[in-house]
Amino acid sequence: MEREIVRVVRGRHVTDGAGVNICRVIGIPGADYVDPFLMLDDFRNDDPDGYIAGFPPHPHRGFETVTYMLKGRMRHRDSAGNQGLLEGGSVQWMTAGRGILHSEMPEQTDGAMWGFQLWLNLPQRDQMAPPGYQDIPADQITEFEHAGTAVRLVAGDLFDQVGPAKTFYPVVMADLSVPEGETVRVPLPEGDTTIAFCFAGELRVGDRVLVDGDLAMAGRQGDLVLRGGSGGGRALILSAKPLGESIARHGPFVLATDQELRQAFLDYQMGVLAPNQAAFLATGGRG
């Protein structure tokens, strides 16, 4: 049985951070909140003017941010004292939990910058967990081939392999490159929210053709079947059980109730959202 594709949406170009040009594919009309996936951005640019300002210090509470780099170099620093250099093929998995401030700034002044940022909701019981950070270099990503398809598995269990990311609940995050004419069946748990974001080439899923920039939302039963179209295609696959819980979000905070959301803004204004908040802001996110 193949998973049915229930909707395909195109990303929208917006700016975020200090003026970084991005294509937003979750967090837009038609794909506002694909439970538990809150946001997915594709940031790619060959022009440094489109990315050099980066993402200066800003707060988060209640969810996780995942950054997956394809090209370029980005420096992460946060108020908990973590830092890491994201390079091509590497992943940063940050748990905001009860509160954290971080910055992500390019460490290059020319060349291409390309990556994705995912916002992943947390169960209500974990939204005030201690903040955490996982720096996963490219050589620690689980890489293998299955049915002619190259797979980079960041998180979860797939094809009897396990991704390196530690998660609060089961999540599959995988980068699949399907050659032209090849077919791969991706077995995923029944009931999961499953999406496939085509970010290169062409893929066929059921009776739909996905091209660069298309996000396909699948049904909850059966295997996700990808076929390589003309020249082959590449997709980011995300799958997890929906939380089915109340949600209150605005800007950098995602919580369960409006009262918790108001408290997050108050805590940030009072300087107590995260330890070392004032010191981190005073250094401009450099310490």
N, C-alpha and C positions, 0 to 999 in steps of 0.2 A: 504494500500500500504506500502511495506517495502522499506526502503532505501537500495539501491544496494551497495555492497562493491566493490569499484573500484580498490583498491590496498591494499596489505598487505606487510609491511616491517618489518624487524627485526632490533632491536637496535644494535649499534656498541659500543664496549668498548673503551673508551678513558680516558685520565686523564685531569683534569682541576684544577683551583685554584693553590694550592701549592702542587699538586700531588694527588688529591683525585680521586679514581677510580670510574668511572661512566659509565652508559650505556646510550648513546645518541640515542633518537628515532625520534626526529625532529631536523633538522640541519645536515642531512647526505644525501648522494645521494639517490634519490628516495623519499625523504621527506625533501627537503632542506628548503623550506618555504611554509607552508601550510596556506596560508593567512586566518586570521591574526596571526597565531601561528608561531613564529620565531624559537623556540627551546623548546625541552622537554627532560630533563635528569632524569634518574632513578638512584639515588645514594644509594646503599645498600652494607653494608659490615659488617661482624662479626669480622673482624681483624682491630684493631685500627690503625695499620700501613697504612691501606688503606684510612683512613679519618681524622686522628688526625691533619694533617697540615691545614685542613680547607681551607677557602677562605679569605685570608688576604685582606686589604683595596684595592679597585679597583673602577674605575669610571663607570658611565652609563649616557647616555643621549638619550631621544627620545622614550622610550618605558616603559613597566612595567615588573617587575619580581615578580613571585608568587612562594613561597616555601610552600610545603605541607609536613609536617612531619608525618611519621607513627611510627617510633621508634627512640629513642635517644633524645639528647638535643643539640640545636644549639643556640648560642647567636648572635643576630643581633645588630649591631651598625651602625649609619650613620652620615654623616657630618651635617645633619640638627638637630642633638641632639636626634634622636629617638633611642630607644633600646627596645628589647624584647627577651624573652626566648622561643624558639620554642620547644615544647615537643610533644609527640605522639598525633596525631589527630589535631594539631593546624596549623594555616596558617598565613603566612606573605605576605601581598600584598603591594608591594612598587612601587610607580610611580616615575620613574627617572625624567621625564619631562625635564626641561631645564638643569638639571645637579645635580648629587648627587654622593657621594662616600659612600660605605658601606663595612662592613666585616661580614662574617658569620663563626663563629668559634665554634667547638665542645666544649661542657662543660661536657665532660666525657672522661675517659681514658681507658674504657673497655666496653664490651657489644656491641650490634648491633646498627648500625646507618642506617636508611632507610628513604628516602623521595624522593620528586620530586621537580624539579625546572622548571617552565614554563616561557618563555619569550613571552610576548604578545605585538604585535605592537599597536601603537596609531595612530588615524587619524592625518593627517598632521597638522590640525588646533590645535591639542592638544599636539604636540610633544615638545613644549617649555612651557608647563604649569608648574606652581610651583610644585616642588617635594612633594610627599606625602607618608604616611606610614599608613597601617592598620595592627594592631596586633589582630588576631582573635583566641582566645583560643579555645580549643577543645569543651568546653561546650557551646560555642556560635554557633557552626556549626549546621545547621538545619538537624536533624536526624529523620527519619521516615521509615515506611515499606510500600511498594506498590507492590501488586500482589506477595507477598512472598519474595520480594527483599528488602534488607536493603539498604537505601539510605542515604548518607551524602552529602548534598547540600551546596557547598561553595558559589556559585554565580549564579544568574539568577533565572528564574521562571520555576518550574517543578512540575507536578502533584499537582497543586494548592498550592504549597509551594514556599517560597522565601529564597534564600541564603543570608547570612549576608554581603558579600563583596559589596562595592560600586564601580561601574565601569563606565568608560567614555561612553561606549556603551553596548548594551545587550550582555552578555556572559553567557553561561551555563558552570559551572564546577561542576561535581558531581562524587562521588565515589560510585559505585554500586556493591553489593555482591549478585550474583544470584545463588541460591541453585541448585544442580543437579536436572534436570528434570523440573525446573520451567522456565517460559517464561515471559519476561517483555517487553512491548512496550513503548518506550521512545518517546513521541511526541516532535518534534523540529520544529522550524520555517522553512518553505520552503525557499530555497536559502542559508541556512547556510552552512558553512564549518563545517563538523562534523567528529570527530575522536574518536575512542575507543582504549585505550591502555590497553591490558590485562596484569596485573602484578601479578596474582596468579591463579593457577588452569587452567580450560579449559572453553571456551565459544564458542557457535556456533552462527554465524551471517550469515544469508542466507545459502549459501552452503559452507561457509568457517568455519574452526575450528581454533580458536585463542588459543594459549597457552602463558604462561608467556614470555613476551618480544616481543610479536607481536603488531604492531600498524596497525589498520584498518582505511582506509580513505573511507568515505561513500559518496554516491551521495547526491544531494541537495533536494530530494523530498521524502515524506513519513516518516513513523516512523522508528526509529532505533530499531530493534527487537533483543534482546539478549536472548539466551537460555543457561541454565546452563548445561555444559558438565559433564564428569566424575568427581565426587567430587565437582562440582560447580566451579564457577570462579568469579573473581573480576576485575573490569575495571574502569579506569579513563575516563570519558566522557567529551569532550570539544566541544562546538558548538558556532559559532558566524558568523555573516555575513562577507564575505570577504570585505576588504577595497578597493581593486582594484586600489591602488595608487602606484606611483613610490616608489622605495625603494633603499636606499644606506646604506650599513652596512659594518662594519669592526670591529672585536674585540668587545669592550664593548659599541659601539655606533651604533644606528639604526636611520637613518633620511631619508629624502625624496630625497635629491640631493647630488652629490659628493661634491659640494661647502659647503653644511651644514656639511657634514662629515669631510671635511678638517678643518672647523672652530672648530668643537668639539675637534679634536686633538690639534689644536693650543691653544684653551682655556685651555685645561688640562695642556699643557706644560707651559703656562703662569701663571698657578695657579688660574685661574678665572672661571673654569668650574662650581664650586659650592661654595657657602659661606662656610667659615671655612675650605677650602680645605687643606691649609698648616698645620693648627693646627691639623686636623684629621689625616693627614699622619704622623705628628711628633709624635703622640701618638701611632702609629701603629694600629689605629682603636679602641683604648680602651677608647677614650673620645670624 
